[in-house]
């Protein structure tokens, strides 16, 4: 049985029970969960193994790459610029980034980048991985790229490209890279252990990720053996030219080793944020309220940031999805507290979100990358928070 470290406030014991069950029954190797209520921590737990190759334990300050949960941090940075009057969501991107106007993109507003409506999920010609990590070559490639659908007429999850698209707007407006802006304006005031572009000095604290293969690879099954509700998705996964595949093939090679120091040191504002669960939860707590004197977004900015912008069939996920201007919104497969919730999941299970109605901010980070419909870990933790509030 895994030893669970940390504290929970009275009434939130169900979260400790669910967290322990995730180790005993649902595959967690090393993990942490943190919950804030009305600006104060009520759950702060961690346990397990931070590096299975050495046996290094998961400590209170262990850092974890949280994949696309990073998008919530980058979106928050963008909305901070909106709040300051430096960025306008309905202004064409090309006002801030003139080169972006190429190939019919002159009228695409910033809002459509944030809400996955720009049609820039993939590149006609992927760029070398080293160039993508260097930033500017990827930004230049996206500026030149033609939209793959008429912008504003559909939405599709820009899993990789979103970070360079939104990040370049942040860079043009603020004069700082997105990771630097986040560090200066959000992480530093809040004292967050949260990095977009990991300093070498923090490398030793990062957990080693483990990738679990699914028990059944649906793409290898005969179509008639695939559950009917999944057949359209599986067909897209099998098609090398589908958006579902092309969206994750924007570099050469397409596969990215997110355990590598070079990848972790780069700034990939869609996918390589490295944080503690506490960092995720504390950030969202300051988005919706005050945390130790820091309140990131005004009520007016928050209302705009969390308002639904796109919903329905996702051109990349081939399933229903909902987005505000940068944040994911709850669906049957995105576990959050209720209708007012907003945040972002990350590949393999990580999750950060806020629920203004209940004053809740949540962060979960783990190193066993499972994902898919069989991964219930985050959902069980969220359900435990919900029961604690009853």
Order of alpha helices (4+ residues) and beta strands (2+ residues): beta-alpha-beta-beta-beta-beta-alpha-alpha-alpha-beta-alpha-alpha-alpha-alpha-beta-beta-alpha-alpha-beta-alpha-beta-alpha-alpha-beta-beta-beta-beta-beta-beta-beta-alpha
